């Protein structure tokens, strides 16, 4: 093996970054026993294309478990998808202008732009000579909430929710990875159970 080839291989090994697994969390609460063998109906609170896809994934997951899924079932599962956009406070050489994203990720609220006159931590118009540069970041999250109600008596039998940090990407694989975890925990009480997604 030539020196050039061995150097190139060494460089590639250094450049390859390890793949880190995303971590999600599931919580659930069982209130009453769930009748077995009953027809399950699934509804979503927002019929966007993505939520319709999530509904189909839930239906597929239940059928794979041998559950009956259809309309007007005694057991009603309600699905709600939420997302929390991460927040940041970036510092650039020009610290006079600060940009903050809106807490609502729907696109209705515009970003918050501020002109900084004085800032004890970052520096502003009147105190420009602040050497420290601070960045505060909160990761974006996906969340799926589901509840299971008995239509025969109107009682809630079970509810659960899963969250997963998105990080810098907007990988829908992370969103969909919560679906089988939620399905397998229906009927159980779970407290802060974690799972990994590569």
Secondary structure, DSSP 4 states (H G I P E B T S, - for coil): --HHHHHHHHHHHHHPPPPPPEEEEEEEEE-SPPPTT--EEEEES---HHHHHHHHHHHHHHHHTT--B-TT-SEEEEEEEEEE--EEE---S-TTEEEE--S-TTS-SPPEEEE-S--TTT--SS---------EEE--EEEEEEEEEETTTTEEEEEEEEEEE-TTS--HHHHHHHHHHHHHTTTS-EEEEEEEE-
